[in-house]
Each structure stands twice: as structure tokens, then as C-alpha cells.
């Protein structure tokens, strides 16, 4: 029989150009979307912000990530159904394509082949053995899209907590006024506060960190708890540069002990009474007449213990002379919001401070400050020493730092600067910040722990590779369908269509003969007979219709 290859024949709706191009467009759209989400996820720490999950009155959480888990599964499941719709006719059509090949094709690839009857799981192997590579690729991708990609797409997106930074307006309602640190300051509550923090482990004052007193600022707008805010502010601090004086002179004129010395270009002196009933002495005084080259002033401290055998009536004498240093620093301060109630905000937790500019100009009334902090006295019958309120605070701090060695020079060199710095930042916080008539506005940075939606890159890569391969297979299918004709003039649906297709075909005679011989499974019988290797094709009948028959004269 002569093989005919005149026209394309019937093409299913699924394999027509609009259907195939529709899949191409959807595929390309998904590829572009995934690439865009991957890029944005990488550049912006995720591509979307996920709101906090909320519970209903029944305690049911409706926000369980359904949007970024179920939606991708739904999209790729629909894509898999679309894929099955356009690729199933390729498998169904393939035997009818081989019938029109020159010289026909073996019966195992044509009249005895029905891919739709082959389970999808190993259909690709059957197609590969028959060298129907397009069918094999379509079958394999059907499994990948239906099972693999639909499952993996549930993990295409994932929520991850990240720290996001944005600008936020801040207000300064107070400003520093150095003249407020004057002779009217009540130092008793100042010392009590320092004692609570330094000696008894109390919480630092708001807007202090143990070294600086910061100009407070307020953030406009409600913020969540544990939100970090960074803003440029001013910090006020004071320091002591203490030196142990070894070359000092003592003179005792009963009952007064006189001490004279020189420290780094400034002459210092002290005098205090000695009595047998007092065992420990810690004299504090201020020298405010030093020259500018000698750094203006000294705070002088003399520690000693009573000794009746000494010509000076004291022993273990330690003299420390300290240069004062005042600084106004400008820089970025990190704070952490404690709670999110804007009606009754709590002071934030002070974090790291990074000074960028430091001004060492002394406060206007620094002489008053240095003299007055050493003036208050306290009486405690249970203490072993005689000193000022400042000295008592120093000795308690020294006992905390050095225990029984609290009068040694090494311990006092640590305790005295700590107490001085704490007193200054406390008085600044409590006295020196005055309200502004018009608040100063500035801009800060807010860092919040935000739930962001990320693309899971390894899943996205697998999906992208699959989509690109699917796109290539569809383009190959377009070329295959429109370059390989079939004998089909209509959809081979139902017995009537198959009967019309087999008109005048030797298949009918073979089937009738098999029935007469009592064979119940005609197709199975044919696959085991000589038909399996025989060549089959089509030719034109008397009316120009296609007639299926053997092309190698195989016996019927």
C-alpha cells in the first residue's frame, strides 16, 4: 500500500496554536515573576512584610501562611493540569503520525500502541524505547509538575525575621543649661541616687549609661516593644585624671595635720584634725586656683589611718590629686523601646553611644560645682572614718571594689573617678535639662524586628529549571505538531470514530478471524503474533480516503 503524507490532518484543541502559546505566555510570566521575586528578596531582605498573626474569638489562627503556601501549590497544580491537557493529545496522536512515515512503522509503534493505556509512571520508558522522545519528555514533565513541583511549591516562600531600618521623626523637648548647676543644688538626693546606683546595684537613671547623661528625645508615633531607635543627640560627661602624689610634706601641729605638695604644676595643700578616737581619715578638698597650663583645678584626696607611734599621728598615708575634665559629645545614640503604649511611654533602654564630635569647654559654674560637691557632710556613728559626704560615697564604692584593701591607692584611683562621673551625670540629668518653648525636630533611624517573606532560592531554582525545560518542550511540540501530519480527520473519540478510521482496513478482517477462532483478547493476541514487527501505514482508497494497512505485504 502506498503511504500518503498530504496534509496535517486533525489537530486537537489542546495542540492548536492558541492553546500552546497560552501555556508559553503563562510559563514565561511565572519565570519572570520568580526571577523578580528572587532579586527583590535578595536586595530588600525579603519581598513582603508579614503582619503578626491574630487569633479569632474561637482561638483559631486564620493566618497560618496559607497565602504563601497554598497559593503557590494551587498555581502550579493548575499549571500541571494545563500541561496534562496539552500533552495528553501528543501521546494519543503519536501512533497516527507514525502511520504516515515513509514505508510505515512497526505495528508496535502504530496499530498496537495506545500511550493512554500505559500508566504514566513508566510511560516515558515505553516512549523512549519507541524513540518517541517528545512523548517521553512530556510524560516525564507531567510527573515532575504534578508531583514534584506542586509539592515543592509549598516551600517556595518562607517567613524569616529580619531587622529593617527606616527614618522616623524625633523631638527634643529639653536643652542643657549649665547655669542650673549652681549653689542652689540640693546635693543630698544627688548623692543618694549615686549611692543607690554605684553601691547598691540600682538601675541607672533614665537617659544615662553610667558615663554619659544624654539629652532626651521623643519618637513621634507608636513603636513596638524592643524596637531600636538611633538618633543624633548630645551627651554630657565628666572625668578625673588622678595621680598618686609621692613627694608630699606632712607637718603635725596638735591637733591638726598639714599636707603640702605639688601636682603637675599646681600647688596643693590640706589640713585636718587628728584624734585618737578616729581610726580612718579621708580628707577631700578642691583647689581651683591652678593656672590654665596646669589645667585650672585639682580635687585632692588624702587617706590615712591613726597611729599613736607616728610623729604625724597617722600612718599609711596616700595622697591623690585629680585633674577635672568636662565634655560635651555629639553622636548617635542607640535606644530600645520598652513598651509600645504612646499614652504612657516608659523611658527607653540606653544602648551604645558613638561620639563623633567632642567639646571640652568647661561648664559656666565649674568652680561652684567642684567646691559644692565636697561641702556636704554626713554623720554616721557606725562608720570608721571621718570625711565629707563625697568621701563617704567614695569609700563605700572602694569597699565594693577592693574589700578590706579599700584605702590602697590602686582601689581609690578607680573609685574616685567613678563617683565623680556619676555625680556629674546625675546632677545634669536632674537639674540641667530645661524645657524648650518650641521643640527641636530631627530625624532618627528605627530598627524593627520584622517578619519578612523570602523566596527559598533552591526551590525557586528547581521550579525555574522545570519551567524553562517545559517551555522548550512546548516549543518543540509546536514544531512537531505542525510538521508531522496524521491520518486523523476527526477526534478518535468513541467506537464510531474508530470504526470509520478502520474502514476497509485489514484490521477488521484480522479481528473477525480472531473472533471466529474463539480469541477473546484480540489486541493481546495481535501483539504476540507477527503483527508486532510488521510495517503498517496508510494509503488512499478509491474515494481518496485514508486506508490503514500493511506496507510490507504482511499476511492477514
C-alpha positions as CSV (number, residue, x, y, z in Angstrom):
1,X,0.0,0.0,0.0
2,X,1.3,3.5,-0.9
3,X,1.9,5.7,2.1
4,X,0.3,9.1,1.8
5,X,1.6,12.3,3.5
6,X,-0.6,15.0,2.1
7,X,-1.8,17.2,5.0
8,X,-1.6,17.8,8.7
9,X,-4.9,16.2,9.5
10,X,-7.0,16.8,12.6
11,X,-5.4,18.7,15.4
12,X,-6.9,18.6,18.9
13,X,-7.9,21.9,20.6
14,X,-5.1,21.4,23.1
15,X,-2.5,21.3,20.4
16,X,-3.7,24.2,18.4
17,X,-1.5,27.3,18.4
18,X,-3.6,29.5,20.8
19,X,-3.6,26.7,23.4
20,X,0.2,26.1,23.1
21,X,1.0,29.8,23.0
22,X,-1.2,30.3,26.1
23,X,1.0,27.9,28.0
24,X,4.1,29.6,26.7
25,X,2.8,33.0,28.0
26,X,1.9,31.6,31.4
27,X,5.2,29.8,31.6
28,X,7.2,33.0,30.7
29,X,5.1,35.0,33.2
30,X,5.9,32.6,36.0
31,X,9.6,32.6,35.1
32,X,9.8,36.4,35.1
33,X,7.8,36.6,38.4
34,X,10.1,34.1,40.1
35,X,13.2,35.9,38.9
36,X,11.8,39.2,40.1
37,X,10.9,37.8,43.5
38,X,14.3,36.2,43.9
39,X,16.1,39.5,43.0
40,X,13.9,41.6,45.3
41,X,14.1,39.1,48.1
42,X,17.9,39.3,47.9
43,X,18.2,43.1,47.7
44,X,15.4,44.1,50.1
45,X,15.7,41.4,52.8
46,X,12.5,39.7,51.5
47,X,9.9,40.9,49.2
48,X,6.9,41.5,51.5
49,X,6.2,42.1,55.2
50,X,4.1,39.6,57.0
51,X,1.8,41.0,59.7
52,X,1.5,39.5,63.1
53,X,-0.8,36.5,63.3
54,X,-4.1,37.1,65.0
55,X,-6.5,34.7,66.8
56,X,-10.2,34.7,66.3
57,X,-12.6,34.6,69.3
58,X,-12.6,30.8,69.0
59,X,-8.8,30.7,69.3
60,X,-8.4,29.7,65.6
61,X,-5.5,31.2,63.8
62,X,-6.6,32.0,60.2
63,X,-3.2,33.4,59.3
64,X,-1.1,30.3,59.1
65,X,0.8,31.2,56.0
66,X,-2.0,29.9,53.7
67,X,-1.3,32.8,51.2
68,X,2.3,31.8,50.6
69,X,1.9,28.1,50.9
70,X,-1.4,27.1,49.4
71,X,-1.5,29.7,46.7
72,X,1.8,28.5,45.0
73,X,0.5,25.0,45.3
74,X,-2.7,26.0,43.6
75,X,-1.0,27.9,40.9
76,X,1.4,25.1,40.0
77,X,-1.3,22.5,40.2
78,X,-3.4,24.4,37.7
79,X,-0.3,24.7,35.5
80,X,0.2,20.9,35.8
81,X,-3.4,20.4,34.7
82,X,-2.9,22.7,31.8
83,X,0.3,20.7,30.9
84,X,-1.6,17.4,31.1
85,X,-4.3,18.9,28.8
86,X,-1.9,19.9,26.1
87,X,0.5,16.9,26.3
88,X,-2.0,14.0,26.6
89,X,-3.1,14.5,22.9
90,X,0.6,14.4,21.9
91,X,0.8,10.8,23.3
92,X,-2.6,9.9,21.7
93,X,-1.6,11.4,18.4
94,X,1.8,9.8,18.0
95,X,0.8,6.4,16.6
96,X,-1.3,8.1,13.9
97,X,1.8,10.2,13.0
98,X,4.0,7.1,12.5
99,X,1.4,5.6,10.1
100,X,2.3,8.4,7.6
101,X,6.0,7.8,7.8
102,X,7.7,6.7,4.6
103,X,7.5,2.9,4.5
104,X,5.2,3.0,7.5
105,X,6.2,1.9,11.0
106,X,6.1,-1.3,13.1
107,X,2.8,-2.3,14.5
108,X,4.2,-2.0,18.0
109,X,4.6,1.8,17.3
110,X,1.3,2.2,15.4
111,X,-1.7,-0.1,15.4
112,X,-0.8,-1.9,18.6
113,X,0.2,1.3,20.5
114,X,-2.0,3.3,22.8
115,X,0.0,5.5,25.2
116,X,-3.1,6.5,27.2
117,X,-3.4,2.8,28.2
118,X,0.2,2.9,29.5
119,X,0.5,4.0,33.2
120,X,2.0,7.5,33.5
121,X,4.7,6.2,35.9
122,X,6.5,4.2,33.1
123,X,5.1,5.8,30.0
124,X,8.3,7.7,29.5
125,X,10.2,4.4,29.3
126,X,7.9,3.0,26.7
127,X,8.1,6.2,24.7
128,X,11.9,6.1,25.0
129,X,12.1,2.5,23.7
130,X,9.9,3.6,20.7
131,X,12.1,6.6,20.1
132,X,9.1,8.9,20.7
133,X,11.2,11.4,22.6
134,X,8.6,14.2,22.7
135,X,6.1,11.8,24.3
136,X,8.8,10.7,26.8
137,X,9.7,14.3,27.7
138,X,6.0,15.2,28.1
139,X,5.3,12.2,30.3
140,X,8.3,12.8,32.5
141,X,7.4,16.5,32.9
142,X,3.9,15.5,33.7
143,X,5.1,13.6,36.7
144,X,7.5,16.4,37.7
145,X,4.9,19.1,37.5
146,X,2.1,17.1,39.1
147,X,4.1,15.5,41.9
148,X,7.4,17.3,42.4
149,X,6.8,21.0,41.6
150,X,3.3,21.0,43.2
151,X,4.8,19.6,46.4
152,X,7.9,21.8,46.5
153,X,5.9,25.0,45.7
154,X,4.5,24.8,49.3
155,X,8.1,25.8,50.4
156,X,8.7,28.3,47.6
157,X,8.3,31.1,50.1
158,X,9.2,31.2,53.8
159,X,8.9,33.8,56.6
160,X,12.1,35.0,58.3
161,X,12.6,37.6,61.0
162,X,14.9,40.4,59.8
163,X,15.9,43.8,61.1
164,X,14.6,46.6,59.0
165,X,15.8,50.2,59.1
166,X,13.7,53.3,58.3
167,X,13.7,57.0,59.1
168,X,11.5,58.4,61.9
169,X,11.0,62.0,63.2
170,X,12.2,62.7,66.8
171,X,11.6,65.7,69.1
172,X,13.9,67.3,71.6
173,X,11.7,68.9,74.3
174,X,14.6,70.0,76.6
175,X,18.0,71.6,76.3
176,X,21.1,71.7,78.5
177,X,21.5,74.7,80.7
178,X,24.9,74.8,82.5
179,X,23.9,77.6,84.8
180,X,21.4,75.4,86.6
181,X,24.3,73.6,88.3
182,X,24.8,76.3,90.8
183,X,25.0,76.9,94.6
184,X,21.2,76.2,95.0
185,X,21.5,72.5,94.1
186,X,20.5,70.1,96.9
187,X,23.3,67.6,96.8
188,X,21.8,65.1,99.3
189,X,19.4,63.5,96.8
190,X,22.1,63.6,94.2
191,X,24.5,61.6,96.5
192,X,21.6,59.2,97.5
193,X,20.9,58.5,93.8
194,X,24.6,57.8,93.1
195,X,24.9,55.6,96.1
196,X,21.8,53.6,95.0
197,X,23.3,53.0,91.6
198,X,27.0,52.7,92.4
199,X,26.9,50.9,95.7
200,X,23.6,49.1,95.9
201,X,23.3,48.0,92.2
202,X,20.3,50.1,91.4
203,X,19.0,50.9,87.9
204,X,20.7,53.8,86.2
205,X,18.7,57.0,85.7
206,X,16.8,57.3,82.5
207,X,18.9,58.6,79.6
208,X,22.2,57.7,81.3
209,X,24.6,54.8,80.9
210,X,27.0,55.2,83.8
211,X,29.3,57.6,81.8
212,X,27.0,60.0,79.9
213,X,23.9,62.0,80.6
214,X,22.1,62.2,77.3
215,X,19.7,64.9,76.0
216,X,16.4,63.1,75.9
217,X,14.4,62.8,72.7
218,X,10.9,61.5,71.9
219,X,9.9,59.5,68.9
220,X,6.8,60.6,67.1
221,X,4.4,57.7,66.5
222,X,3.8,54.3,68.3
223,X,6.6,51.8,68.1
224,X,6.5,48.1,69.1
225,X,8.3,46.8,72.1
226,X,12.0,46.0,71.7
227,X,12.3,48.5,68.7
228,X,15.7,50.0,68.3
229,X,15.9,53.8,67.6
230,X,19.1,55.6,66.7
231,X,19.3,59.4,66.7
232,X,22.0,62.1,67.0
233,X,22.0,63.7,70.4
234,X,24.3,65.4,72.9
235,X,25.9,63.6,75.8
236,X,27.4,65.3,78.9
237,X,30.1,63.7,81.0
238,X,32.9,64.5,83.4
239,X,36.2,62.7,84.2
240,X,39.1,62.7,86.6
241,X,42.7,62.2,85.8
242,X,44.1,61.1,89.1
243,X,47.7,60.8,90.1
244,X,49.2,59.4,93.3
245,X,51.4,62.1,94.8
246,X,54.5,60.6,96.4
247,X,56.5,63.7,97.1
248,X,54.3,65.3,99.7
249,X,55.2,67.0,103.0
250,X,53.5,66.4,106.4
251,X,53.5,68.6,109.4
252,X,51.6,67.9,112.6
253,X,50.7,70.7,115.0
254,X,48.5,69.1,117.6
255,X,45.7,68.5,116.8
256,X,46.0,69.5,113.1
257,X,47.9,67.7,110.4
258,X,49.1,69.8,107.4
259,X,49.8,68.3,104.0
260,X,51.5,70.2,101.2
261,X,52.6,69.0,97.7
262,X,52.7,69.9,94.0
263,X,51.0,68.0,91.2
264,X,51.7,68.7,87.6
265,X,52.4,72.4,88.0
266,X,49.7,73.1,90.6
267,X,50.4,73.5,94.4
268,X,48.0,71.8,96.7
269,X,47.6,71.7,100.4
270,X,45.2,70.3,103.1
271,X,44.7,70.4,106.8
272,X,42.5,68.3,109.1
273,X,42.3,67.4,112.7
274,X,43.6,64.2,114.2
275,X,42.1,62.5,117.2
276,X,42.8,59.2,118.9
277,X,39.1,58.2,118.7
278,X,39.1,58.4,114.9
279,X,40.8,55.5,113.2
280,X,40.4,56.3,109.4
281,X,40.8,59.6,107.7
282,X,39.8,60.6,104.2
283,X,40.2,64.3,103.6
284,X,38.6,65.8,100.4
285,X,39.2,69.3,99.1
286,X,39.2,71.4,95.9
287,X,42.0,73.6,94.6
288,X,40.5,76.0,92.0
289,X,43.4,78.5,91.5
290,X,45.6,76.4,89.2
291,X,46.9,78.1,86.1
292,X,45.5,77.3,82.7
293,X,48.7,75.4,81.8
294,X,48.1,73.3,84.9
295,X,44.5,72.5,83.9
296,X,42.8,75.0,86.2
297,X,41.9,72.9,89.2
298,X,42.5,69.9,91.4
299,X,40.4,67.6,93.6
300,X,42.7,66.5,96.4
301,X,42.2,63.3,98.5
302,X,44.3,62.2,101.4
303,X,43.7,58.8,103.0
304,X,45.4,57.7,106.3
305,X,44.9,55.6,109.4
306,X,45.6,56.7,113.0
307,X,48.9,55.7,114.5
308,X,50.0,56.8,118.0
309,X,53.6,55.9,117.3
310,X,54.0,58.1,114.3
311,X,55.3,61.7,114.7
312,X,52.4,62.8,112.5
313,X,49.8,60.6,114.3
314,X,48.9,58.9,111.0
315,X,50.2,56.0,109.0
316,X,49.6,54.5,105.6
317,X,49.2,58.0,104.0
318,X,48.0,58.1,100.4
319,X,47.6,61.4,98.6
320,X,45.8,61.6,95.2
321,X,45.4,64.7,93.1
322,X,42.9,64.7,90.3
323,X,42.5,66.9,87.2
324,X,38.9,67.5,86.2
325,X,37.7,67.2,82.6
326,X,34.3,68.1,81.3
327,X,33.0,67.0,77.9
328,X,30.0,67.7,75.6
329,X,29.9,64.9,73.0
330,X,27.7,64.8,69.9
331,X,26.9,61.5,68.3
332,X,24.5,58.7,67.5
333,X,22.7,57.1,70.5
334,X,21.0,53.7,70.2
335,X,18.0,53.2,72.4
336,X,15.5,50.3,72.8
337,X,11.8,51.0,73.3
338,X,10.5,49.1,76.4
339,X,6.8,49.2,75.6
340,X,4.5,50.4,72.8
341,X,1.9,52.5,74.7
342,X,2.2,56.0,73.4
343,X,-0.1,57.4,76.2
344,X,2.3,56.4,79.0
345,X,5.7,55.7,77.4
346,X,8.5,54.4,79.6
347,X,12.0,55.7,79.2
348,X,13.9,53.6,76.6
349,X,16.8,51.4,77.4
350,X,20.0,53.2,76.6
351,X,22.4,51.4,74.3
352,X,25.8,52.1,72.7
353,X,26.8,55.7,72.0
354,X,29.2,56.7,69.2
355,X,30.5,60.2,69.7
356,X,31.6,62.0,66.6
357,X,32.4,65.4,68.0
358,X,33.7,66.3,71.5
359,X,33.8,69.8,73.1
360,X,35.9,70.1,76.2
361,X,34.7,73.5,77.2
362,X,34.2,73.7,81.0
363,X,30.7,74.4,82.3
364,X,29.9,78.0,83.3
365,X,29.9,77.4,87.0
366,X,32.5,74.6,87.2
367,X,34.2,76.2,90.3
368,X,30.9,76.2,92.1
369,X,30.3,72.6,91.2
370,X,33.8,71.4,92.3
371,X,33.6,73.2,95.6
372,X,30.0,72.3,96.4
373,X,30.2,68.5,95.8
374,X,32.8,68.4,98.6
375,X,31.0,70.6,101.0
376,X,28.1,68.3,102.3
377,X,28.8,66.2,105.3
378,X,27.1,63.3,106.8
379,X,27.2,61.8,110.3
380,X,27.1,58.0,110.9
381,X,28.1,56.7,114.3
382,X,28.8,53.3,112.8
383,X,31.4,54.4,110.2
384,X,35.1,54.1,110.9
385,X,36.1,57.2,109.0
386,X,35.8,61.0,109.1
387,X,35.2,62.6,105.8
388,X,32.7,64.5,103.6
389,X,29.5,63.1,102.0
390,X,31.5,62.8,98.8
391,X,34.3,61.0,100.6
392,X,31.9,58.6,102.3
393,X,30.5,57.7,98.9
394,X,34.0,57.1,97.6
395,X,34.9,54.8,100.5
396,X,31.7,52.8,100.1
397,X,32.5,52.4,96.4
398,X,36.1,51.5,97.3
399,X,34.9,48.8,99.7
400,X,32.7,47.4,97.0
401,X,35.7,47.3,94.6
402,X,38.6,46.3,96.9
403,X,37.1,44.9,100.1
404,X,39.4,45.3,103.1
405,X,42.0,47.0,100.8
406,X,39.7,49.9,100.1
407,X,42.3,52.5,101.3
408,X,45.0,51.4,98.9
409,X,46.0,53.8,96.1
410,X,45.1,51.4,93.3
411,X,41.5,51.0,94.6
412,X,41.0,54.7,95.3
413,X,42.2,55.5,91.8
414,X,39.3,53.5,90.5
415,X,36.6,54.6,93.0
416,X,37.2,58.4,93.0
417,X,36.7,58.9,89.2
418,X,33.6,56.6,89.1
419,X,31.9,58.6,91.9
420,X,32.8,62.0,90.3
421,X,31.5,61.0,86.9
422,X,28.3,59.6,88.4
423,X,27.6,62.7,90.4
424,X,28.1,64.9,87.4
425,X,25.8,62.9,85.1
426,X,23.2,62.7,87.9
427,X,23.1,66.4,88.5
428,X,23.0,67.1,84.8
429,X,20.0,64.7,84.4
430,X,18.1,66.1,87.4
431,X,18.9,69.8,87.2
432,X,20.4,70.9,84.0
433,X,17.8,70.0,81.3
434,X,15.2,72.7,81.0
435,X,12.1,72.6,78.8
436,X,12.1,74.2,75.4
437,X,9.3,76.6,74.3
438,X,9.5,75.1,70.8
439,X,10.7,71.5,70.5
440,X,13.7,70.9,68.2
441,X,12.9,68.5,65.4
442,X,15.3,65.9,64.0
443,X,15.3,62.6,62.2
444,X,16.4,59.3,63.6
445,X,16.6,55.7,62.4
446,X,14.3,53.0,63.7
447,X,15.3,49.3,63.6
448,X,12.5,46.8,64.0
449,X,12.4,43.1,64.0
450,X,10.0,42.4,61.1
451,X,8.6,39.2,59.7
452,X,9.6,39.3,56.0
453,X,8.6,36.8,53.2
454,X,11.6,35.4,51.4
455,X,12.0,33.3,48.3
456,X,13.6,29.9,49.1
457,X,16.3,30.0,46.4
458,X,17.0,26.3,46.0
459,X,13.2,25.6,45.5
460,X,13.0,28.6,43.1
461,X,15.9,27.2,41.1
462,X,14.3,23.8,40.7
463,X,11.0,25.4,39.7
464,X,12.7,27.8,37.2
465,X,14.7,24.9,35.6
466,X,11.4,22.9,35.2
467,X,9.6,25.9,33.7
468,X,12.4,26.6,31.2
469,X,12.5,22.9,30.2
470,X,8.7,22.8,29.9
471,X,8.9,25.9,27.7
472,X,11.4,24.2,25.4
473,X,9.3,21.1,25.2
474,X,6.2,23.1,24.3
475,X,8.1,25.0,21.6
476,X,9.3,21.6,20.3
477,X,5.7,20.4,20.4
478,X,4.6,23.3,18.2
479,X,7.2,22.4,15.7
480,X,6.3,18.7,15.9
481,X,2.5,19.1,15.5
482,X,2.7,21.4,12.6
483,X,5.4,19.5,10.7
484,X,4.1,15.9,11.3
485,X,0.7,15.1,9.7
486,X,-1.6,12.4,10.9
487,X,-4.3,10.2,9.3
488,X,-6.9,11.6,11.7
489,X,-9.7,13.6,10.2
490,X,-11.6,14.0,13.5
491,X,-11.0,13.3,17.1
492,X,-10.8,9.5,17.7
493,X,-13.4,9.5,20.4
494,X,-15.9,6.7,20.7
495,X,-16.3,3.4,18.8
496,X,-17.9,5.1,15.8
497,X,-14.9,7.3,15.1
498,X,-12.6,4.2,15.4
499,X,-14.9,2.3,13.1
500,X,-14.7,5.0,10.5
501,X,-10.9,5.1,10.8
502,X,-10.7,1.3,10.2
503,X,-12.9,1.3,7.1
504,X,-11.6,-1.2,4.5
505,X,-8.6,-1.9,6.8
506,X,-7.2,-5.4,7.2
507,X,-7.6,-4.9,10.9
508,X,-11.3,-5.6,10.7
509,X,-10.6,-8.9,8.9
510,X,-8.0,-9.9,11.5
511,X,-10.4,-9.1,14.3
512,X,-13.2,-11.1,12.7
513,X,-10.9,-14.1,12.1
514,X,-9.7,-14.0,15.7
515,X,-13.3,-13.9,17.0
516,X,-14.2,-16.9,14.8
517,X,-11.2,-18.7,16.3
518,X,-12.6,-18.0,19.8
519,X,-10.0,-15.4,20.7
520,X,-11.4,-13.0,23.3
521,X,-8.4,-10.7,23.7
522,X,-7.8,-9.7,20.1
523,X,-5.3,-6.9,20.7
524,X,-3.2,-9.1,23.1
525,X,-3.3,-11.8,20.5
526,X,-2.1,-9.4,17.8
527,X,0.8,-8.2,19.9
528,X,2.0,-11.8,20.2
529,X,1.7,-12.6,16.6
530,X,3.6,-11.5,13.5
531,X,1.8,-8.2,13.5
532,X,4.0,-6.8,16.2
533,X,7.0,-6.5,13.8
534,X,5.1,-5.9,10.6
535,X,5.2,-2.5,9.0
536,X,1.9,-0.5,8.9
537,X,1.0,2.7,7.1
538,X,-1.9,4.3,5.2
539,X,-2.8,4.8,1.6
540,X,-5.6,6.3,-0.4
541,X,-8.8,4.4,-1.1
542,X,-10.9,4.7,-4.2
543,X,-12.7,7.8,-2.8
544,X,-9.4,9.4,-1.7
545,X,-9.9,8.4,2.0
546,X,-7.2,7.1,4.2
547,X,-7.0,3.3,4.5
548,X,-4.8,1.7,7.1
549,X,-3.0,-1.4,6.0
550,X,0.3,-3.3,5.9
551,X,3.1,-1.7,3.9
552,X,5.2,-4.8,3.7
553,X,2.6,-7.3,2.4
554,X,2.3,-9.0,5.8
555,X,-0.2,-11.8,5.7
556,X,-3.5,-11.1,7.3
